[in-house]
């Protein structure tokens, strides 16, 4: 009886904690809405997508190019970082000698801990001038994608590594007993078995890329425009808020909160999509089983 | 015994406190300062120093633009207004006190042979009508136009001087603070930017690969900003409706004293007090 009573206490405590974290998130969204409300009422939501440019001081509020910029930089970064991170984890777990795997893992963990401002500074003084030598101005979508890719690579590598570590030993033993080559076992048994964990890691990395601010401000040029090539500068929604918030008043400030709402919406859509995909896959695999 | 000791203690305390009080009458009260967002961070810093020296004073600093500074000083909503420009002709009813000056210098890479641009050329470069250095006497190569993010005071000074709107500018890179402008130009020999003159001078002294361009033949330096001859600069004013007295006077005197020069330089403005 006492055990179930302590269980009840734990259940109540956990429920309170869970509700608290949800309530905080809801309050933040409500706060964003309240701060954005004045400008949304005055100019309407559509103007944020139809205005020709972003010049809030001149009452022009187009954020569409920044939505595109945010998505382009993050997508590019994930496309670069996911294969590299997964490859690094596979090497570590199945191919590297124990000593090298340990060193590799330690280095990747270290990379994950480096603050974004350091990556941004490196990008500004090394990467941007290098790209500028190819094609000015250097501060560009490409620079943003590369810096973000380097930043999120450790997240992908570490989560993939733990997902692979969590695959039961029986799977690889079974694959070996069936006479599968190491390559075939990885591609057809181990990676599929670990895909939920790998997917979660990539999602986490995507969210980090979408939300990254400082490094992106330093390397991607911050011009509000639709990029025509990888060498064109872009501005992300996060960069927009950070660049202008300190000096914004009135409708300009409210318009920055609309940027924040748009970013929250993007992240929500990404998470829901990933969730749907994962559910579909699980349903599909159980269907086959 | 106990009573006597208490009296003695009381005598000692009053003896030590009395001269201090006599030397400087304690300043106390509340001061409301409103106006230009350019000036607000500086005035906030100065207010902190002032409050530290006068613990019974509370200073409330609010932003809302130079026009609010003028309006609030006139209506009495604020004791002091902040105005980040020279006083207009119809503002003669207000008393103004220049606290510092804000100067903006055009910078290029040190390896760039261009050392002189006319105001017209600068306007055409920033609006995208001139895109190659060879058109202004430099080595052929694309010009990287570095602009500031909307709301920054250096952007306001720049736009007002060249009579431009921000939507007309065709930037290659948009930056936040002065440091980023400096780093962008150092890393890109084809870049042109504008930053506060204090920052640019400091960087050049440190050996950074930058050059400050003169404007209308006047060298860009903290000296020419301080004496008002450099064209790309402006006054930062505190204004009051009547000649200030008491707390307001004490604060304005403090804000114009050499004691705040450090705070002024930290905000990349140019102090005037010697």
Interface residues (C-beta under 8 A of the other chain):
Chain A: X53 X54 X55 X56 X57 X58 X60 X124 X125 X128 X129 X132 X136 X137 X138 X139 X217 X218 X221 X222 X223 X224 X233 X235 X242 X243 X244 X246 X247 X248 X249 X252
Chain B: X37 X63 X64 X65 X141 X142 X144 X149 X150 X151 X152 X153 X165 X166 X167 X171 X172 X173 X174 X175 X176 X180 X183 X184 X187 X188 X190 X191
